[in-house]
């Protein structure tokens, strides 16, 4: 029987094209779904972390400064309170240096201003939730396994103190967040310098210029008020010199990053969060996150002085990252 004359019998070439276009369509649909799922997961993490942060702050209550002032919001609370005082015509750096008083650079005050529309505790929790959301979205760019970074001890101490480190962590994925160099340069510089591009330079320089326009003399005021800052340098804190072994893997960008992070001053557990940019696999994330809680166990049993914090941070955070880098094969480094 002859086929109906109006029927179009596709050739092999047409069938091949049809299959290719169908496969491409399905691939794009999956990519779109994956992006949406990343966004959903990141929003969920932002909400949960913000709620947990609010719960911790609510349970803690107000913080009394060494000069008698009372503020809410832990470390972010200083920026929040300073923003409110600056808008009221007060100098945020009017207090003299003190051992437990270390104000942030003025760009931190500018960054806190949008949160003044919220009460201080809610504003601090919203800031931390937003930072965690950016961190999550960046981590899930190539899969879900890196979300185990949220299980490390430095992240949870950052939540406890409402720190800037999750936002600095996210600067590795969002170049515009390089402006955090102006807020916490000792932690943000290793992240930015090892990933430097034009957007990062413009973002950081632009934010610095804006801060100088708003408050031209803030660098002088700030430098006078940080004389009491306590810190440790991982590279020269025993057993920190072992980190020099990373020079044997100098072709690995993570080795450069680890060494650079070890030469800047750090203060407490939360400052080491950026080191979780180094693990690449699920196992690496799990092992380093689990071992990081050794520092927390030490904190429960021993003192809290900075001179004591340095060695346990090097042991719990820096040396495990060095071990990961040293175990990598040369072919992995080149890839």
Secondary structure, DSSP 8 states (H G I E B T S, - for coil): ----TT-----HHHHHHHHHHHHHHHHHHHHHHHHHHHHHHHHHHHHHHHHHHHHHHHHH--EE-TTS-EESSHHHHHHHHHHHHHHTT--TT-S--BTTB----HHHHHHHGGGGGS-HHHHHHHHHHHHHHHHHHHHGGG-SGGGGGGGSHHHHHHHHHT-SHHHHHHTTT-GGGGGGGGT-HHHHHHHHHTT--HHHHHHHHHHHHHHHHHSTTHHHHHHHT-TT---EEGGGSTTGGGGGGGGGGTTSHHHHHHHHHHTSEE-SGGGGGGGGGS--SHHHHHHHHHHTHHHHHHHHHS---HHHHHHHHIIIIIHHHHHHHHHS-HHHHH-
